[in-house]
């Protein structure tokens, strides 16, 4: 099943005009790309922190949470809280 078929199903389900199919496909693609980029950045930051944590013998990136994932999540949360939106 392609994105267009899924979008046509949703448009039919919500009784929207057929012109909404293209917009819905564009939104699907944008969300998929955004999730891919965010997960890629998270993985890169995780592996970089692991490498630098082992080089510097730091405890946070190597032992906090399950294999250090909690440290990356804590840093992301701290960054979101500190920024003015």
JOFEN-V335114 format. One record per residue. N is the residue number from 1. RES is the residue in one small letter. SS is DSSP state (h for helix, s for strand, l for the rest). PHI is phi in radians with two decimals (999 if undefined). OMEGA is omega in whole degrees, 0 to 359 (* if undefined). Layout:
n=N res=RES ss=SS phi=PHI omega=OMEGA
n=N res=RES ss=SS phi=PHI omega=OMEGA
//
This chain:
n=1 res=x ss=l phi=999 omega=182
n=2 res=x ss=l phi=-1.59 omega=179
n=3 res=x ss=h phi=-1.10 omega=180
n=4 res=x ss=h phi=-1.13 omega=179
n=5 res=x ss=h phi=-1.14 omega=178
n=6 res=x ss=h phi=-1.11 omega=179
n=7 res=x ss=h phi=-1.12 omega=178
n=8 res=x ss=h phi=-1.12 omega=177
n=9 res=x ss=h phi=-1.10 omega=180
n=10 res=x ss=h phi=-1.14 omega=179
n=11 res=x ss=h phi=-1.10 omega=178
n=12 res=x ss=h phi=-1.17 omega=181
n=13 res=x ss=h phi=-1.17 omega=182
n=14 res=x ss=h phi=-1.63 omega=180
n=15 res=x ss=l phi=1.00 omega=177
n=16 res=x ss=l phi=-1.64 omega=177
n=17 res=x ss=l phi=-1.18 omega=182
n=18 res=x ss=l phi=-1.11 omega=178
n=19 res=x ss=l phi=-1.19 omega=179
n=20 res=x ss=h phi=-1.32 omega=181
n=21 res=x ss=h phi=-1.08 omega=181
n=22 res=x ss=h phi=-1.09 omega=178
n=23 res=x ss=h phi=-1.14 omega=180
n=24 res=x ss=h phi=-1.14 omega=176
n=25 res=x ss=h phi=-1.10 omega=179
n=26 res=x ss=h phi=-1.09 omega=178
n=27 res=x ss=h phi=-1.16 omega=177
n=28 res=x ss=h phi=-1.02 omega=182
n=29 res=x ss=h phi=-1.12 omega=180
n=30 res=x ss=h phi=-1.10 omega=180
n=31 res=x ss=h phi=-1.16 omega=179
n=32 res=x ss=h phi=-1.09 omega=178
n=33 res=x ss=h phi=-1.14 omega=180
n=34 res=x ss=h phi=-1.11 omega=179
n=35 res=x ss=h phi=-1.11 omega=179
n=36 res=x ss=h phi=-1.07 omega=181
n=37 res=x ss=h phi=-1.14 omega=181
n=38 res=x ss=h phi=-1.11 omega=179
n=39 res=x ss=h phi=-1.20 omega=177
n=40 res=x ss=h phi=-1.13 omega=179
n=41 res=x ss=h phi=-1.12 omega=178
n=42 res=x ss=h phi=-1.07 omega=179
n=43 res=x ss=h phi=-1.16 omega=180
n=44 res=x ss=h phi=-1.11 omega=179
n=45 res=x ss=h phi=-1.10 omega=180
n=46 res=x ss=h phi=-1.05 omega=182
n=47 res=x ss=h phi=-1.19 omega=177
n=48 res=x ss=h phi=-1.15 omega=178
n=49 res=x ss=h phi=-1.13 omega=178
n=50 res=x ss=h phi=-1.09 omega=181
n=51 res=x ss=h phi=-1.11 omega=180
n=52 res=x ss=h phi=-1.18 omega=177
n=53 res=x ss=h phi=-1.15 omega=177
n=54 res=x ss=h phi=-1.25 omega=179
n=55 res=x ss=h phi=-1.11 omega=184
n=56 res=x ss=h phi=-1.60 omega=181
n=57 res=x ss=l phi=0.99 omega=179
n=58 res=x ss=l phi=-1.62 omega=184
n=59 res=x ss=l phi=-1.46 omega=187
n=60 res=x ss=h phi=-0.96 omega=185
n=61 res=x ss=h phi=-1.21 omega=183
n=62 res=x ss=h phi=-1.78 omega=186
n=63 res=x ss=h phi=-2.28 omega=183
n=64 res=x ss=l phi=-1.40 omega=181
n=65 res=x ss=l phi=1.28 omega=180
n=66 res=x ss=l phi=-1.35 omega=179
n=67 res=x ss=l phi=1.00 omega=175
n=68 res=x ss=l phi=1.61 omega=181
n=69 res=x ss=h phi=-1.15 omega=182
n=70 res=x ss=h phi=-1.15 omega=179
n=71 res=x ss=h phi=-1.16 omega=178
n=72 res=x ss=h phi=-1.13 omega=179
n=73 res=x ss=h phi=-1.15 omega=179
n=74 res=x ss=h phi=-1.13 omega=178
n=75 res=x ss=h phi=-1.15 omega=178
n=76 res=x ss=h phi=-1.14 omega=179
n=77 res=x ss=h phi=-1.12 omega=179
n=78 res=x ss=h phi=-1.09 omega=179
n=79 res=x ss=h phi=-1.13 omega=179
n=80 res=x ss=h phi=-1.17 omega=180
n=81 res=x ss=h phi=-1.26 omega=184
n=82 res=x ss=h phi=-1.31 omega=184
n=83 res=x ss=l phi=-1.34 omega=174
n=84 res=x ss=l phi=-1.51 omega=182
n=85 res=x ss=l phi=-1.93 omega=*
//
